[in-house]
Amino acid sequence: MAHESLTNELAAAAKLTWLAHRIGCVAGLVVALGIAVFGFRGYANFQGEVARAKLSGDTYATPEAEQAALRRDDKRRSEALAFGLGGLLVSAALGAAFVYFANGKFHPAVRQFGQRPQDIVWVHASRVKASATSTAYLPQMYLSLCTDRGRTLRLVLPDESTAGVLAKLEVALPHATFGFTNEHLDAFRSDPKRLRRAS
């Protein structure tokens, strides 16, 4: 029960971690839907133009001119339809991605802890910078779960909940090393299994 509760807590943190991904999905979805509407509207307008031309009895000077016009019409029709269908497909993919990112339990760190916690050998937290070049920090922490295969899986936690989560992880992962030091980093880079403690 405690393990499941902590998994849910990490999943909630994963939603914060993936916030930018969800915003990106929504922005992309709006653009893709716009492209789809543009394509299908263009297709419908073009079909209307063709129908009106037939009703008005438009004729061409030569058979070659008629064939050229038909090829041009087919190209315009295909392009409009491609925009519409392509926009729909991209929209569907982005919608599925949004659903994926909205479920924190799909995050690699959460799945690792939920399914194979025994592989986690090092856990540490570090402050989140406002930007790569900034010296300012956000009121958030990176929680890093490092595995015996050399993978580092990160979650973002609010400052106020980090200490509590770390304390629960220490109980749940008695075999793992906790805290960041240069010695731990060197060990992780050379042989992650060295960070496993006897539990």
Secondary structure by P-SEA (a helix, b strand, c coil): caaaaaaaaaaaaaaaaaaaaaaaaaaaaaaaaaaaaaaaaaaaaaaaaaaaaaaaccccccaaaaaaaaaaaaaaaaaaaaaaaaaaaaaaaaaaaaaaaacccccaaaaaaacccccccccbbbbbcccccccccccbbbbbbbcccbbbbbbbbcccaaaaaaaaaaaacccccccccaaaaaaaacccccccccc
